[in-house]
Amino acid sequence: MPESQELPISQDLLDILRCPACVREKDGLLVLEKNAWLVCQDCGRKYPISDGIPVMLIEEGDKWADTPIEDLPIPPPRPE
């Protein structure tokens, strides 16, 4: 499947990752956006993928929650 080769993380990982803020009470389903961000479909938090590693810290997702998807920087800035 050529599409999976273009993903910044493996499809298997993408299938199991969930938003750490939502997963206990909701699905916390994450969708890959701009091939560099994971966006929670429940709360809107946005988690950057840095060097192929999703930064799944709630605090990091909070920083980008109010940023429209079209305004997310590519590549994502490295977490501080």
mmCIF file of the N, C-alpha and C atoms, coordinates in Angstrom:
data_MODEL
# 
_entry.id   MODEL 
# 
loop_
_atom_site.group_PDB 
_atom_site.id 
_atom_site.type_symbol 
_atom_site.label_atom_id 
_atom_site.label_alt_id 
_atom_site.label_comp_id 
_atom_site.label_asym_id 
_atom_site.label_entity_id 
_atom_site.label_seq_id 
_atom_site.pdbx_PDB_ins_code 
_atom_site.Cartn_x 
_atom_site.Cartn_y 
_atom_site.Cartn_z 
_atom_site.occupancy 
_atom_site.B_iso_or_equiv 
_atom_site.pdbx_formal_charge 
_atom_site.auth_seq_id 
_atom_site.auth_comp_id 
_atom_site.auth_asym_id 
_atom_site.auth_atom_id 
_atom_site.pdbx_PDB_model_num 
ATOM 1   N N  . MET A 1 1  ? 0.845   -1.189 0.000  1.00 0.00 ? 1  MET A N  1 
ATOM 2   C CA . MET A 1 1  ? 0.000   0.000  0.000  1.00 0.00 ? 1  MET A CA 1 
ATOM 3   C C  . MET A 1 1  ? 0.885   1.244  0.000  1.00 0.00 ? 1  MET A C  1 
ATOM 4   N N  . PRO A 1 2  ? 1.015   1.950  -1.100 1.00 0.00 ? 2  PRO A N  1 
ATOM 5   C CA . PRO A 1 2  ? 1.904   3.096  -1.212 1.00 0.00 ? 2  PRO A CA 1 
ATOM 6   C C  . PRO A 1 2  ? 1.562   4.229  -0.258 1.00 0.00 ? 2  PRO A C  1 
ATOM 7   N N  . GLU A 1 3  ? 0.279   4.442  0.033  1.00 0.00 ? 3  GLU A N  1 
ATOM 8   C CA . GLU A 1 3  ? -0.100  5.535  0.921  1.00 0.00 ? 3  GLU A CA 1 
ATOM 9   C C  . GLU A 1 3  ? 0.537   5.404  2.299  1.00 0.00 ? 3  GLU A C  1 
ATOM 10  N N  . SER A 1 4  ? 0.637   4.184  2.826  1.00 0.00 ? 4  SER A N  1 
ATOM 11  C CA . SER A 1 4  ? 1.189   4.003  4.162  1.00 0.00 ? 4  SER A CA 1 
ATOM 12  C C  . SER A 1 4  ? 2.662   4.386  4.214  1.00 0.00 ? 4  SER A C  1 
ATOM 13  N N  . GLN A 1 5  ? 3.366   4.282  3.081  1.00 0.00 ? 5  GLN A N  1 
ATOM 14  C CA . GLN A 1 5  ? 4.766   4.662  3.044  1.00 0.00 ? 5  GLN A CA 1 
ATOM 15  C C  . GLN A 1 5  ? 4.934   6.168  3.198  1.00 0.00 ? 5  GLN A C  1 
ATOM 16  N N  . GLU A 1 6  ? 3.915   6.921  2.870  1.00 0.00 ? 6  GLU A N  1 
ATOM 17  C CA . GLU A 1 6  ? 3.985   8.370  2.948  1.00 0.00 ? 6  GLU A CA 1 
ATOM 18  C C  . GLU A 1 6  ? 3.598   8.905  4.327  1.00 0.00 ? 6  GLU A C  1 
ATOM 19  N N  . LEU A 1 7  ? 3.038   8.053  5.166  1.00 0.00 ? 7  LEU A N  1 
ATOM 20  C CA . LEU A 1 7  ? 2.617   8.495  6.486  1.00 0.00 ? 7  LEU A CA 1 
ATOM 21  C C  . LEU A 1 7  ? 3.820   8.761  7.374  1.00 0.00 ? 7  LEU A C  1 
ATOM 22  N N  . PRO A 1 8  ? 3.731   9.794  8.237  1.00 0.00 ? 8  PRO A N  1 
ATOM 23  C CA . PRO A 1 8  ? 4.844   10.101 9.132  1.00 0.00 ? 8  PRO A CA 1 
ATOM 24  C C  . PRO A 1 8  ? 4.973   9.083  10.268 1.00 0.00 ? 8  PRO A C  1 
ATOM 25  N N  . ILE A 1 9  ? 3.905   8.327  10.537 1.00 0.00 ? 9  ILE A N  1 
ATOM 26  C CA . ILE A 1 9  ? 3.922   7.255  11.523 1.00 0.00 ? 9  ILE A CA 1 
ATOM 27  C C  . ILE A 1 9  ? 3.233   6.053  10.897 1.00 0.00 ? 9  ILE A C  1 
ATOM 28  N N  . SER A 1 10 ? 3.452   4.878  11.466 1.00 0.00 ? 10 SER A N  1 
ATOM 29  C CA . SER A 1 10 ? 2.859   3.683  10.872 1.00 0.00 ? 10 SER A CA 1 
ATOM 30  C C  . SER A 1 10 ? 1.336   3.705  11.003 1.00 0.00 ? 10 SER A C  1 
ATOM 31  N N  . GLN A 1 11 ? 0.686   3.086  10.045 1.00 0.00 ? 11 GLN A N  1 
ATOM 32  C CA . GLN A 1 11 ? -0.780  2.995  10.075 1.00 0.00 ? 11 GLN A CA 1 
ATOM 33  C C  . GLN A 1 11 ? -1.236  2.233  11.313 1.00 0.00 ? 11 GLN A C  1 
ATOM 34  N N  . ASP A 1 12 ? -0.476  1.214  11.723 1.00 0.00 ? 12 ASP A N  1 
ATOM 35  C CA . ASP A 1 12 ? -0.830  0.451  12.929 1.00 0.00 ? 12 ASP A CA 1 
ATOM 36  C C  . ASP A 1 12 ? -0.856  1.345  14.161 1.00 0.00 ? 12 ASP A C  1 
ATOM 37  N N  . LEU A 1 13 ? 0.133   2.218  14.280 1.00 0.00 ? 13 LEU A N  1 
ATOM 38  C CA . LEU A 1 13 ? 0.174   3.143  15.414 1.00 0.00 ? 13 LEU A CA 1 
ATOM 39  C C  . LEU A 1 13 ? -0.974  4.143  15.314 1.00 0.00 ? 13 LEU A C  1 
ATOM 40  N N  . LEU A 1 14 ? -1.195  4.651  14.143 1.00 0.00 ? 14 LEU A N  1 
ATOM 41  C CA . LEU A 1 14 ? -2.292  5.599  13.928 1.00 0.00 ? 14 LEU A CA 1 
ATOM 42  C C  . LEU A 1 14 ? -3.640  4.989  14.320 1.00 0.00 ? 14 LEU A C  1 
ATOM 43  N N  . ASP A 1 15 ? -3.810  3.710  14.044 1.00 0.00 ? 15 ASP A N  1 
ATOM 44  C CA . ASP A 1 15 ? -5.068  3.029  14.357 1.00 0.00 ? 15 ASP A CA 1 
ATOM 45  C C  . ASP A 1 15 ? -5.326  2.886  15.856 1.00 0.00 ? 15 ASP A C  1 
ATOM 46  N N  . ILE A 1 16 ? -4.273  2.810  16.670 1.00 0.00 ? 16 ILE A N  1 
ATOM 47  C CA . ILE A 1 16 ? -4.476  2.581  18.107 1.00 0.00 ? 16 ILE A CA 1 
ATOM 48  C C  . ILE A 1 16 ? -4.335  3.836  18.964 1.00 0.00 ? 16 ILE A C  1 
ATOM 49  N N  . LEU A 1 17 ? -3.686  4.871  18.453 1.00 0.00 ? 17 LEU A N  1 
ATOM 50  C CA . LEU A 1 17 ? -3.514  6.089  19.254 1.00 0.00 ? 17 LEU A CA 1 
ATOM 51  C C  . LEU A 1 17 ? -4.856  6.757  19.521 1.00 0.00 ? 17 LEU A C  1 
ATOM 52  N N  . ARG A 1 18 ? -5.001  7.289  20.713 1.00 0.00 ? 18 ARG A N  1 
ATOM 53  C CA . ARG A 1 18 ? -6.194  8.039  21.106 1.00 0.00 ? 18 ARG A CA 1 
ATOM 54  C C  . ARG A 1 18 ? -5.760  9.269  21.884 1.00 0.00 ? 18 ARG A C  1 
ATOM 55  N N  . CYS A 1 19 ? -6.598  10.275 21.900 1.00 0.00 ? 19 CYS A N  1 
ATOM 56  C CA . CYS A 1 19 ? -6.324  11.505 22.646 1.00 0.00 ? 19 CYS A CA 1 
ATOM 57  C C  . CYS A 1 19 ? -6.248  11.167 24.135 1.00 0.00 ? 19 CYS A C  1 
ATOM 58  N N  . PRO A 1 20 ? -5.131  11.495 24.779 1.00 0.00 ? 20 PRO A N  1 
ATOM 59  C CA . PRO A 1 20 ? -5.002  11.165 26.204 1.00 0.00 ? 20 PRO A CA 1 
ATOM 60  C C  . PRO A 1 20 ? -5.974  11.935 27.093 1.00 0.00 ? 20 PRO A C  1 
ATOM 61  N N  . ALA A 1 21 ? -6.479  13.066 26.629 1.00 0.00 ? 21 ALA A N  1 
ATOM 62  C CA . ALA A 1 21 ? -7.424  13.846 27.420 1.00 0.00 ? 21 ALA A CA 1 
ATOM 63  C C  . ALA A 1 21 ? -8.842  13.291 27.335 1.00 0.00 ? 21 ALA A C  1 
ATOM 64  N N  . CYS A 1 22 ? -9.156  12.579 26.267 1.00 0.00 ? 22 CYS A N  1 
ATOM 65  C CA . CYS A 1 22 ? -10.536 12.145 26.030 1.00 0.00 ? 22 CYS A CA 1 
ATOM 66  C C  . CYS A 1 22 ? -10.769 10.651 26.208 1.00 0.00 ? 22 CYS A C  1 
ATOM 67  N N  . VAL A 1 23 ? -9.733  9.865  26.127 1.00 0.00 ? 23 VAL A N  1 
ATOM 68  C CA . VAL A 1 23 ? -9.877  8.422  25.974 1.00 0.00 ? 23 VAL A CA 1 
ATOM 69  C C  . VAL A 1 23 ? -10.672 7.749  27.101 1.00 0.00 ? 23 VAL A C  1 
ATOM 70  N N  . ARG A 1 24 ? -10.698 8.298  28.281 1.00 0.00 ? 24 ARG A N  1 
ATOM 71  C CA . ARG A 1 24 ? -11.421 7.650  29.385 1.00 0.00 ? 24 ARG A CA 1 
ATOM 72  C C  . ARG A 1 24 ? -12.927 7.832  29.303 1.00 0.00 ? 24 ARG A C  1 
ATOM 73  N N  . GLU A 1 25 ? -13.368 8.926  28.686 1.00 0.00 ? 25 GLU A N  1 
ATOM 74  C CA . GLU A 1 25 ? -14.800 9.213  28.653 1.00 0.00 ? 25 GLU A CA 1 
ATOM 75  C C  . GLU A 1 25 ? -15.402 9.222  27.253 1.00 0.00 ? 25 GLU A C  1 
ATOM 76  N N  . LYS A 1 26 ? -14.549 9.313  26.228 1.00 0.00 ? 26 LYS A N  1 
ATOM 77  C CA . LYS A 1 26 ? -15.013 9.365  24.844 1.00 0.00 ? 26 LYS A CA 1 
ATOM 78  C C  . LYS A 1 26 ? -14.097 8.490  23.999 1.00 0.00 ? 26 LYS A C  1 
ATOM 79  N N  . ASP A 1 27 ? -14.339 8.471  22.703 1.00 0.00 ? 27 ASP A N  1 
ATOM 80  C CA . ASP A 1 27 ? -13.483 7.694  21.810 1.00 0.00 ? 27 ASP A CA 1 
ATOM 81  C C  . ASP A 1 27 ? -12.077 8.263  21.702 1.00 0.00 ? 27 ASP A C  1 
ATOM 82  N N  . GLY A 1 28 ? -11.960 9.589  21.657 1.00 0.00 ? 28 GLY A N  1 
ATOM 83  C CA . GLY A 1 28 ? -10.650 10.215 21.516 1.00 0.00 ? 28 GLY A CA 1 
ATOM 84  C C  . GLY A 1 28 ? -9.992  9.895  20.190 1.00 0.00 ? 28 GLY A C  1 
ATOM 85  N N  . LEU A 1 29 ? -10.809 9.685  19.168 1.00 0.00 ? 29 LEU A N  1 
ATOM 86  C CA . LEU A 1 29 ? -10.292 9.315  17.849 1.00 0.00 ? 29 LEU A CA 1 
ATOM 87  C C  . LEU A 1 29 ? -9.434  10.438 17.276 1.00 0.00 ? 29 LEU A C  1 
ATOM 88  N N  . LEU A 1 30 ? -8.255  10.073 16.794 1.00 0.00 ? 30 LEU A N  1 
ATOM 89  C CA . LEU A 1 30 ? -7.325  11.033 16.207 1.00 0.00 ? 30 LEU A CA 1 
ATOM 90  C C  . LEU A 1 30 ? -7.295  10.870 14.695 1.00 0.00 ? 30 LEU A C  1 
ATOM 91  N N  . VAL A 1 31 ? -7.262  11.999 14.011 1.00 0.00 ? 31 VAL A N  1 
ATOM 92  C CA . VAL A 1 31 ? -7.199  12.014 12.553 1.00 0.00 ? 31 VAL A CA 1 
ATOM 93  C C  . VAL A 1 31 ? -5.921  12.741 12.148 1.00 0.00 ? 31 VAL A C  1 
ATOM 94  N N  . LEU A 1 32 ? -5.208  12.158 11.200 1.00 0.00 ? 32 LEU A N  1 
ATOM 95  C CA . LEU A 1 32 ? -3.985  12.775 10.695 1.00 0.00 ? 32 LEU A CA 1 
ATOM 96  C C  . LEU A 1 32 ? -4.353  13.955 9.795  1.00 0.00 ? 32 LEU A C  1 
ATOM 97  N N  . GLU A 1 33 ? -3.770  15.106 10.095 1.00 0.00 ? 33 GLU A N  1 
ATOM 98  C CA . GLU A 1 33 ? -3.998  16.317 9.298  1.00 0.00 ? 33 GLU A CA 1 
ATOM 99  C C  . GLU A 1 33 ? -2.651  16.871 8.841  1.00 0.00 ? 33 GLU A C  1 
ATOM 100 N N  . LYS A 1 34 ? -2.603  17.330 7.611  1.00 0.00 ? 34 LYS A N  1 
ATOM 101 C CA . LYS A 1 34 ? -1.414  17.960 7.030  1.00 0.00 ? 34 LYS A CA 1 
ATOM 102 C C  . LYS A 1 34 ? -0.188  17.049 7.117  1.00 0.00 ? 34 LYS A C  1 
ATOM 103 N N  . ASN A 1 35 ? -0.427  15.760 7.291  1.00 0.00 ? 35 ASN A N  1 
ATOM 104 C CA . ASN A 1 35 ? 0.625   14.748 7.377  1.00 0.00 ? 35 ASN A CA 1 
ATOM 105 C C  . ASN A 1 35 ? 1.638   15.049 8.485  1.00 0.00 ? 35 ASN A C  1 
ATOM 106 N N  . ALA A 1 36 ? 1.228   15.851 9.489  1.00 0.00 ? 36 ALA A N  1 
ATOM 107 C CA . ALA A 1 36 ? 2.157   16.228 10.553 1.00 0.00 ? 36 ALA A CA 1 
ATOM 108 C C  . ALA A 1 36 ? 1.468   16.444 11.902 1.00 0.00 ? 36 ALA A C  1 
ATOM 109 N N  . TRP A 1 37 ? 0.158   16.353 11.941 1.00 0.00 ? 37 TRP A N  1 
ATOM 110 C CA . TRP A 1 37 ? -0.595  16.634 13.167 1.00 0.00 ? 37 TRP A CA 1 
ATOM 111 C C  . TRP A 1 37 ? -1.651  15.555 13.380 1.00 0.00 ? 37 TRP A C  1 
ATOM 112 N N  . LEU A 1 38 ? -1.893  15.214 14.644 1.00 0.00 ? 38 LEU A N  1 
ATOM 113 C CA . LEU A 1 38 ? -3.002  14.340 15.015 1.00 0.00 ? 38 LEU A CA 1 
ATOM 114 C C  . LEU A 1 38 ? -4.038  15.203 15.708 1.00 0.00 ? 38 LEU A C  1 
ATOM 115 N N  . VAL A 1 39 ? -5.257  15.221 15.181 1.00 0.00 ? 39 VAL A N  1 
ATOM 116 C CA . VAL A 1 39 ? -6.316  16.080 15.692 1.00 0.00 ? 39 VAL A CA 1 
ATOM 117 C C  . VAL A 1 39 ? -7.405  15.213 16.302 1.00 0.00 ? 39 VAL A C  1 
ATOM 118 N N  . CYS A 1 40 ? -7.754  15.505 17.567 1.00 0.00 ? 40 CYS A N  1 
ATOM 119 C CA . CYS A 1 40 ? -8.807  14.763 18.256 1.00 0.00 ? 40 CYS A CA 1 
ATOM 120 C C  . CYS A 1 40 ? -10.173 15.206 17.739 1.00 0.00 ? 40 CYS A C  1 
ATOM 121 N N  . GLN A 1 41 ? -10.980 14.227 17.361 1.00 0.00 ? 41 GLN A N  1 
ATOM 122 C CA . GLN A 1 41 ? -12.310 14.507 16.837 1.00 0.00 ? 41 GLN A CA 1 
ATOM 123 C C  . GLN A 1 41 ? -13.305 14.859 17.936 1.00 0.00 ? 41 GLN A C  1 
ATOM 124 N N  . ASP A 1 42 ? -12.952 14.600 19.195 1.00 0.00 ? 42 ASP A N  1 
ATOM 125 C CA . ASP A 1 42 ? -13.848 14.933 20.305 1.00 0.00 ? 42 ASP A CA 1 
ATOM 126 C C  . ASP A 1 42 ? -13.582 16.319 20.894 1.00 0.00 ? 42 ASP A C  1 
ATOM 127 N N  . CYS A 1 43 ? -12.318 16.636 21.170 1.00 0.00 ? 43 CYS A N  1 
ATOM 128 C CA . CYS A 1 43 ? -12.020 17.889 21.879 1.00 0.00 ? 43 CYS A CA 1 
ATOM 129 C C  . CYS A 1 43 ? -11.308 18.935 21.026 1.00 0.00 ? 43 CYS A C  1 
ATOM 130 N N  . GLY A 1 44 ? -10.768 18.529 19.883 1.00 0.00 ? 44 GLY A N  1 
ATOM 131 C CA . GLY A 1 44 ? -10.082 19.481 19.015 1.00 0.00 ? 44 GLY A CA 1 
ATOM 132 C C  . GLY A 1 44 ? -8.623  19.726 19.365 1.00 0.00 ? 44 GLY A C  1 
ATOM 133 N N  . ARG A 1 45 ? -8.097  19.031 20.375 1.00 0.00 ? 45 ARG A N  1 
ATOM 134 C CA . ARG A 1 45 ? -6.672  19.186 20.661 1.00 0.00 ? 45 ARG A CA 1 
ATOM 135 C C  . ARG A 1 45 ? -5.882  18.690 19.452 1.00 0.00 ? 45 ARG A C  1 
ATOM 136 N N  . LYS A 1 46 ? -4.721  19.318 19.251 1.00 0.00 ? 46 LYS A N  1 
ATOM 137 C CA . LYS A 1 46 ? -3.881  18.971 18.109 1.00 0.00 ? 46 LYS A CA 1 
ATOM 138 C C  . LYS A 1 46 ? -2.502  18.609 18.622 1.00 0.00 ? 46 LYS A C  1 
ATOM 139 N N  . TYR A 1 47 ? -2.061  17.411 18.256 1.00 0.00 ? 47 TYR A N  1 
ATOM 140 C CA . TYR A 1 47 ? -0.785  16.890 18.719 1.00 0.00 ? 47 TYR A CA 1 
ATOM 141 C C  . TYR A 1 47 ? 0.187   16.827 17.548 1.00 0.00 ? 47 TYR A C  1 
ATOM 142 N N  . PRO A 1 48 ? 1.369   17.474 17.692 1.00 0.00 ? 48 PRO A N  1 
ATOM 143 C CA . PRO A 1 48 ? 2.337   17.454 16.594 1.00 0.00 ? 48 PRO A CA 1 
ATOM 144 C C  . PRO A 1 48 ? 3.044   16.105 16.495 1.00 0.00 ? 48 PRO A C  1 
ATOM 145 N N  . ILE A 1 49 ? 3.508   15.799 15.298 1.00 0.00 ? 49 ILE A N  1 
ATOM 146 C CA . ILE A 1 49 ? 4.360   14.636 15.079 1.00 0.00 ? 49 ILE A CA 1 
ATOM 147 C C  . ILE A 1 49 ? 5.747   15.192 14.802 1.00 0.00 ? 49 ILE A C  1 
ATOM 148 N N  . SER A 1 50 ? 6.678   14.904 15.704 1.00 0.00 ? 50 SER A N  1 
ATOM 149 C CA . SER A 1 50 ? 8.029   15.441 15.613 1.00 0.00 ? 50 SER A CA 1 
ATOM 150 C C  . SER A 1 50 ? 9.015   14.308 15.347 1.00 0.00 ? 50 SER A C  1 
ATOM 151 N N  . ASP A 1 51 ? 9.718   14.373 14.233 1.00 0.00 ? 51 ASP A N  1 
ATOM 152 C CA . ASP A 1 51 ? 10.676  13.327 13.841 1.00 0.00 ? 51 ASP A CA 1 
ATOM 153 C C  . ASP A 1 51 ? 10.042  11.943 13.865 1.00 0.00 ? 51 ASP A C  1 
ATOM 154 N N  . GLY A 1 52 ? 8.797   11.856 13.410 1.00 0.00 ? 52 GLY A N  1 
ATOM 155 C CA . GLY A 1 52 ? 8.106   10.573 13.341 1.00 0.00 ? 52 GLY A CA 1 
ATOM 156 C C  . GLY A 1 52 ? 7.527   10.097 14.656 1.00 0.00 ? 52 GLY A C  1 
ATOM 157 N N  . ILE A 1 53 ? 7.591   10.933 15.697 1.00 0.00 ? 53 ILE A N  1 
ATOM 158 C CA . ILE A 1 53 ? 7.078   10.558 17.018 1.00 0.00 ? 53 ILE A CA 1 
ATOM 159 C C  . ILE A 1 53 ? 5.934   11.486 17.402 1.00 0.00 ? 53 ILE A C  1 
ATOM 160 N N  . PRO A 1 54 ? 4.740   10.948 17.610 1.00 0.00 ? 54 PRO A N  1 
ATOM 161 C CA . PRO A 1 54 ? 3.623   11.793 18.060 1.00 0.00 ? 54 PRO A CA 1 
ATOM 162 C C  . PRO A 1 54 ? 3.876   12.299 19.480 1.00 0.00 ? 54 PRO A C  1 
ATOM 163 N N  . VAL A 1 55 ? 3.716   13.596 19.672 1.00 0.00 ? 55 VAL A N  1 
ATOM 164 C CA . VAL A 1 55 ? 3.902   14.196 20.991 1.00 0.00 ? 55 VAL A CA 1 
ATOM 165 C C  . VAL A 1 55 ? 2.529   14.225 21.665 1.00 0.00 ? 55 VAL A C  1 
ATOM 166 N N  . MET A 1 56 ? 2.244   13.158 22.421 1.00 0.00 ? 56 MET A N  1 
ATOM 167 C CA . MET A 1 56 ? 0.906   12.947 22.967 1.00 0.00 ? 56 MET A CA 1 
ATOM 168 C C  . MET A 1 56 ? 0.753   13.469 24.403 1.00 0.00 ? 56 MET A C  1 
ATOM 169 N N  . LEU A 1 57 ? 1.285   14.645 24.660 1.00 0.00 ? 57 LEU A N  1 
ATOM 170 C CA . LEU A 1 57 ? 1.132   15.285 25.962 1.00 0.00 ? 57 LEU A CA 1 
ATOM 171 C C  . LEU A 1 57 ? -0.090  16.195 25.916 1.00 0.00 ? 57 LEU A C  1 
ATOM 172 N N  . ILE A 1 58 ? -0.957  16.079 26.919 1.00 0.00 ? 58 ILE A N  1 
ATOM 173 C CA . ILE A 1 58 ? -2.165  16.909 26.949 1.00 0.00 ? 58 ILE A CA 1 
ATOM 174 C C  . ILE A 1 58 ? -1.797  18.387 26.859 1.00 0.00 ? 58 ILE A C  1 
ATOM 175 N N  . GLU A 1 59 ? -0.750  18.786 27.561 1.00 0.00 ? 59 GLU A N  1 
ATOM 176 C CA . GLU A 1 59 ? -0.328  20.189 27.549 1.00 0.00 ? 59 GLU A CA 1 
ATOM 177 C C  . GLU A 1 59 ? 0.038   20.646 26.134 1.00 0.00 ? 59 GLU A C  1 
ATOM 178 N N  . GLU A 1 60 ? 0.647   19.750 25.367 1.00 0.00 ? 60 GLU A N  1 
ATOM 179 C CA . GLU A 1 60 ? 1.010   20.088 23.988 1.00 0.00 ? 60 GLU A CA 1 
ATOM 180 C C  . GLU A 1 60 ? -0.246  20.221 23.125 1.00 0.00 ? 60 GLU A C  1 
ATOM 181 N N  . GLY A 1 61 ? -1.191  19.318 23.313 1.00 0.00 ? 61 GLY A N  1 
ATOM 182 C CA . GLY A 1 61 ? -2.456  19.394 22.586 1.00 0.00 ? 61 GLY A CA 1 
ATOM 183 C C  . GLY A 1 61 ? -3.227  20.661 22.930 1.00 0.00 ? 61 GLY A C  1 
ATOM 184 N N  . ASP A 1 62 ? -3.159  21.070 24.201 1.00 0.00 ? 62 ASP A N  1 
ATOM 185 C CA . ASP A 1 62 ? -3.835  22.290 24.646 1.00 0.00 ? 62 ASP A CA 1 
ATOM 186 C C  . ASP A 1 62 ? -3.307  23.528 23.931 1.00 0.00 ? 62 ASP A C  1 
ATOM 187 N N  . LYS A 1 63 ? -2.004  23.574 23.683 1.00 0.00 ? 63 LYS A N  1 
ATOM 188 C CA . LYS A 1 63 ? -1.384  24.745 23.038 1.00 0.00 ? 63 LYS A CA 1 
ATOM 189 C C  . LYS A 1 63 ? -2.000  25.039 21.673 1.00 0.00 ? 63 LYS A C  1 
ATOM 190 N N  . TRP A 1 64 ? -2.425  23.979 20.982 1.00 0.00 ? 64 TRP A N  1 
ATOM 191 C CA . TRP A 1 64 ? -2.876  24.114 19.602 1.00 0.00 ? 64 TRP A CA 1 
ATOM 192 C C  . TRP A 1 64 ? -4.380  23.942 19.438 1.00 0.00 ? 64 TRP A C  1 
ATOM 193 N N  . ALA A 1 65 ? -5.100  23.731 20.532 1.00 0.00 ? 65 ALA A N  1 
ATOM 194 C CA . ALA A 1 65 ? -6.535  23.423 20.458 1.00 0.00 ? 65 ALA A CA 1 
ATOM 195 C C  . ALA A 1 65 ? -7.336  24.491 19.714 1.00 0.00 ? 65 ALA A C  1 
ATOM 196 N N  . ASP A 1 66 ? -6.992  25.756 19.888 1.00 0.00 ? 66 ASP A N  1 
ATOM 197 C CA . ASP A 1 66 ? -7.760  26.838 19.264 1.00 0.00 ? 66 ASP A CA 1 
ATOM 198 C C  . ASP A 1 66 ? -7.219  27.251 17.896 1.00 0.00 ? 66 ASP A C  1 
ATOM 199 N N  . THR A 1 67 ? -6.150  26.616 17.454 1.00 0.00 ? 67 THR A N  1 
ATOM 200 C CA . THR A 1 67 ? -5.567  26.947 16.153 1.00 0.00 ? 67 THR A CA 1 
ATOM 201 C C  . THR A 1 67 ? -6.317  26.205 15.051 1.00 0.00 ? 67 THR A C  1 
ATOM 202 N N  . PRO A 1 68 ? -6.838  26.922 14.068 1.00 0.00 ? 68 PRO A N  1 
ATOM 203 C CA . PRO A 1 68 ? -7.505  26.235 12.949 1.00 0.00 ? 68 PRO A CA 1 
ATOM 204 C C  . PRO A 1 68 ? -6.517  25.315 12.227 1.00 0.00 ? 68 PRO A C  1 
ATOM 205 N N  . ILE A 1 69 ? -7.012  24.201 11.730 1.00 0.00 ? 69 ILE A N  1 
ATOM 206 C CA . ILE A 1 69 ? -6.159  23.227 11.060 1.00 0.00 ? 69 ILE A CA 1 
ATOM 207 C C  . ILE A 1 69 ? -5.351  23.887 9.942  1.00 0.00 ? 69 ILE A C  1 
ATOM 208 N N  . GLU A 1 70 ? -5.966  24.757 9.197  1.00 0.00 ? 70 GLU A N  1 
ATOM 209 C CA . GLU A 1 70 ? -5.253  25.387 8.080  1.00 0.00 ? 70 GLU A CA 1 
ATOM 210 C C  . GLU A 1 70 ? -4.103  26.287 8.532  1.00 0.00 ? 70 GLU A C  1 
ATOM 211 N N  . ASP A 1 71 ? -4.109  26.704 9.816  1.00 0.00 ? 71 ASP A N  1 
ATOM 212 C CA . ASP A 1 71 ? -3.050  27.563 10.345 1.00 0.00 ? 71 ASP A CA 1 
ATOM 213 C C  . ASP A 1 71 ? -1.960  26.799 11.095 1.00 0.00 ? 71 ASP A C  1 
ATOM 214 N N  . LEU A 1 72 ? -2.072  25.482 11.197 1.00 0.00 ? 72 LEU A N  1 
ATOM 215 C CA . LEU A 1 72 ? -1.046  24.700 11.889 1.00 0.00 ? 72 LEU A CA 1 
ATOM 216 C C  . LEU A 1 72 ? 0.260   24.764 11.099 1.00 0.00 ? 72 LEU A C  1 
ATOM 217 N N  . PRO A 1 73 ? 1.387   25.024 11.790 1.00 0.00 ? 73 PRO A N  1 
ATOM 218 C CA . PRO A 1 73 ? 2.661   25.143 11.070 1.00 0.00 ? 73 PRO A CA 1 
ATOM 219 C C  . PRO A 1 73 ? 3.185   23.791 10.579 1.00 0.00 ? 73 PRO A C  1 
ATOM 220 N N  . ILE A 1 74 ? 3.826   23.833 9.416  1.00 0.00 ? 74 ILE A N  1 
ATOM 221 C CA . ILE A 1 74 ? 4.473   22.659 8.838  1.00 0.00 ? 74 ILE A CA 1 
ATOM 222 C C  . ILE A 1 74 ? 5.931   23.031 8.575  1.00 0.00 ? 74 ILE A C  1 
ATOM 223 N N  . PRO A 1 75 ? 6.884   22.322 9.126  1.00 0.00 ? 75 PRO A N  1 
ATOM 224 C CA . PRO A 1 75 ? 6.700   21.236 10.095 1.00 0.00 ? 75 PRO A CA 1 
ATOM 225 C C  . PRO A 1 75 ? 6.304   21.798 11.453 1.00 0.00 ? 75 PRO A C  1 
ATOM 226 N N  . PRO A 1 76 ? 5.732   20.956 12.314 1.00 0.00 ? 76 PRO A N  1 
ATOM 227 C CA . PRO A 1 76 ? 5.395   21.433 13.651 1.00 0.00 ? 76 PRO A CA 1 
ATOM 228 C C  . PRO A 1 76 ? 6.639   21.842 14.412 1.00 0.00 ? 76 PRO A C  1 
ATOM 229 N N  . PRO A 1 77 ? 6.531   22.863 15.252 1.00 0.00 ? 77 PRO A N  1 
ATOM 230 C CA . PRO A 1 77 ? 7.687   23.239 16.076 1.00 0.00 ? 77 PRO A CA 1 
ATOM 231 C C  . PRO A 1 77 ? 7.991   22.122 17.074 1.00 0.00 ? 77 PRO A C  1 
ATOM 232 N N  . ARG A 1 78 ? 9.236   22.020 17.435 1.00 0.00 ? 78 ARG A N  1 
ATOM 233 C CA . ARG A 1 78 ? 9.615   21.024 18.445 1.00 0.00 ? 78 ARG A CA 1 
ATOM 234 C C  . ARG A 1 78 ? 9.069   21.446 19.797 1.00 0.00 ? 78 ARG A C  1 
ATOM 235 N N  . PRO A 1 79 ? 8.544   20.493 20.569 1.00 0.00 ? 79 PRO A N  1 
ATOM 236 C CA . PRO A 1 79 ? 8.043   20.817 21.906 1.00 0.00 ? 79 PRO A CA 1 
ATOM 237 C C  . PRO A 1 79 ? 9.165   21.345 22.798 1.00 0.00 ? 79 PRO A C  1 
ATOM 238 N N  . GLU A 1 80 ? 8.804   22.258 23.674 1.00 0.00 ? 80 GLU A N  1 
ATOM 239 C CA . GLU A 1 80 ? 9.807   22.854 24.587 1.00 0.00 ? 80 GLU A CA 1 
ATOM 240 C C  . GLU A 1 80 ? 9.989   21.994 25.798 1.00 0.00 ? 80 GLU A C  1 
# 
